[in-house]
Amino acid sequence: MKIANYYTREKLYQGENFSIHRALRENDSTPYVLKALDKKNARTTEIENALQREYSFLQMTDSPSVIKAIEWLDDKDYSAIVLEE
């Protein structure tokens, strides 16, 4: 599966609202983790807003104990947070 410029290589988790994948960035094959929302999901706007708040919180947090958010992705099928692996 491709989300923006990332290719997923392994699904780690599938929940009711989100899925979590190991992924590689297309241009340099750097490994990342994606927390993705499939926009076909019901209540998408509410859930997408929660995911955006999570991304904003992670961007503001600078701690070695908290995983770093690298990028926010938003394409026609998915919204996702790119996280360090």
C-alpha positions as semicolon CSV with decimal commas, in nm:
position;residue;x (nm);y (nm);z (nm)
1;M;0,000;0,000;0,000
2;K;0,123;0,351;-0,074
3;I;0,039;0,656;0,137
4;A;0,168;0,980;-0,015
5;N;0,540;0,917;-0,078
6;Y;0,568;0,619;0,160
7;Y;0,537;0,249;0,083
8;T;0,405;0,035;0,365
9;R;0,586;-0,292;0,419
10;E;0,422;-0,443;0,728
11;K;0,097;-0,382;0,914
12;L;0,170;-0,373;1,287
13;Y;-0,182;-0,298;1,413
14;Q;-0,535;-0,265;1,278
15;G;-0,785;-0,095;1,503
16;E;-1,136;0,037;1,452
17;N;-1,013;0,381;1,345
18;F;-0,641;0,359;1,272
19;S;-0,382;0,125;1,133
20;I;-0,011;0,131;1,210
21;H;0,246;0,031;0,948
22;R;0,619;0,003;0,903
23;A;0,698;0,203;0,590
24;L;0,981;0,323;0,368
25;R;1,005;0,674;0,227
26;E;0,999;0,652;-0,150
27;N;1,293;0,882;-0,233
28;D;1,555;0,741;0,006
29;S;1,414;0,418;0,159
30;T;1,441;0,557;0,512
31;P;1,228;0,346;0,751
32;Y;0,941;0,509;0,942
33;V;0,619;0,412;1,116
34;L;0,286;0,546;0,988
35;K;-0,025;0,587;1,199
36;A;-0,292;0,610;0,931
37;L;-0,662;0,690;0,909
38;D;-0,848;0,549;0,611
39;K;-1,079;0,834;0,503
40;K;-1,348;0,584;0,400
41;N;-1,404;0,531;0,773
42;A;-1,724;0,661;0,934
43;R;-1,692;0,978;1,147
44;T;-1,377;1,066;0,950
45;T;-1,372;1,439;1,035
46;E;-1,388;1,383;1,411
47;I;-1,123;1,112;1,401
48;E;-0,900;1,307;1,163
49;N;-0,913;1,608;1,398
50;A;-0,802;1,385;1,687
51;L;-0,513;1,255;1,476
52;Q;-0,410;1,613;1,389
53;R;-0,415;1,707;1,760
54;E;-0,195;1,406;1,836
55;Y;0,050;1,517;1,565
56;S;0,055;1,874;1,704
57;F;0,117;1,747;2,056
58;L;0,404;1,524;1,939
59;Q;0,557;1,819;1,747
60;M;0,559;2,029;2,066
61;T;0,707;1,752;2,283
62;D;1,083;1,722;2,304
63;S;1,170;1,424;2,519
64;P;1,384;1,115;2,460
65;S;1,093;0,916;2,610
66;V;0,843;1,026;2,343
67;I;0,855;0,913;1,982
68;K;0,909;1,200;1,736
69;A;0,653;1,295;1,474
70;I;0,830;1,364;1,145
71;E;0,552;1,472;0,911
72;W;0,175;1,505;0,866
73;L;0,038;1,340;0,551
74;D;-0,296;1,413;0,393
75;D;-0,388;1,264;0,057
76;K;-0,722;1,172;-0,099
77;D;-0,746;0,831;0,073
78;Y;-0,550;0,865;0,398
79;S;-0,438;1,104;0,670
80;A;-0,133;0,988;0,862
81;I;0,137;1,079;1,110
82;V;0,489;0,978;1,007
83;L;0,680;0,869;1,317
84;E;1,045;0,782;1,369
85;E;1,104;0,410;1,367
